[in-house]
Amino acid sequence: FLADSDRVRELFARIVGGAAGAVAIMPSVSYAVSTVARNVELEAGDELLLLDEQFPGNVYAWHRLAAEAGARVVTVPRPASRRGGDGTVAAGAEWNARIVEAIGPRTRVVALPPLHWTDGTRFDLDEIGRRARDVGAWFVVDATQAAGGTPLDVEALGCDLLVAGAYKWLLGPYSIALASVGPRLADGVPLEEGWIAREGSEDFQALVDYTDRYGAGAVRYDVGERSNFALLPIAIAALEAIDRWGVDRIESYVGDLVGPLVSAAVEAGYAVEEEGWRSRHITGIRMPEGLDLGDLKARLDEGRVYASMRGSSLRVSPNVYNDEADIAALVEILRTAAP
């Protein structure tokens, strides 16, 4: 009942850095973000910085908070893509520069991911985090698309919150999110007042000896009924596998798969983000002019190749269960669909 929770905290801390005691067990990213929002104080005219089209789990709580305080949400738009002669598009570098430039003296929250969920555009969290700390802003990172797929170091990043839904690259179950909370939340107010989050809750006989004191570390932020007998064992098995394989090796393996795909796609007339600004495990392939998206989708369905259409780009995110044959099948479809 108690040991599984401790094991989950230990394993997640080893994957993203930081201490096991700083890890809270939650049901979703939006729950974690709402928890932080409850602890952020805003004044009229303050600013909260978000990204264009970022996943809404790290958006809606900030919109509500801004509306209630008379603050302003600043959304940093994606720059227009400029296709180069080598088949790359230059947008990531400019987008990152715009983010850093947009963080100013009235910025109170910077909420963003390590990479964009639609196409894998990478964000320099080291630089962005430094700028956020310079102005005293809360730094809130939704790492669902990154944790387990690319190395992270939450302590080096200085996040107030780094949270990841377990169902993506952590290979775990739905309805669990793991969050590493920073020192600014050490004495914060949780979203709910769960009995299991209280000091001494492991002594069931004394549960009616009510206390205002929370358990040590991030336990205060745990969701009620965190000791889920169905979900936690799955999460443990998945996290143990990732810990055993190593995130560096996972990223390297997936990157080796994606390399030939990128080369073949560019050769066929498609485009990708510049190498320095695209992640290795999620790649957005932008369509050439004249390509029929409906036709491409039909070819993918017929070939049983599963990748997500996001606007005018195809998001490709192979994992450890994919191999060269899967990539070859996608490459063949891209070649035959190209105008």
Salt bridges, closest charged atoms under 4 A:
GLU10 OE1 - ARG7 NH1 3.07
GLU10 OE2 - ARG14 NH1 2.89
ASP46 OD1 - ARG106 NH2 2.85
ASP46 OD1 - ARG108 NE 3.70
GLU47 OE2 - ARG72 NH2 2.64
GLU68 OE2 - ARG64 NH1 3.51
GLU94 OE1 - ARG82 NH1 3.08
GLU94 OE2 - ARG98 NH2 2.85
ASP119 OD2 - ARG78 NH1 2.77
ASP119 OD2 - ARG286 NH2 2.94
GLU127 OE1 - ARG130 NH2 2.89
ASP160 OD2 - ARG184 NH2 3.12
GLU193 OE1 - ARG198 NH2 2.48
GLU199 OE1 - ARG213 NE 2.69
ASP222 OD2 - ARG9 NH2 2.57
ASP222 OD2 - ARG226 NH1 2.81
GLU240 OE2 - ARG7 NH2 3.07
ASP243 OD2 - ARG14 NH2 2.36
ASP256 OD1 - ARG280 NH2 3.74
ASP295 OD2 - ARG299 NE 2.80
ASP301 OD2 - LYS297 NZ 2.96
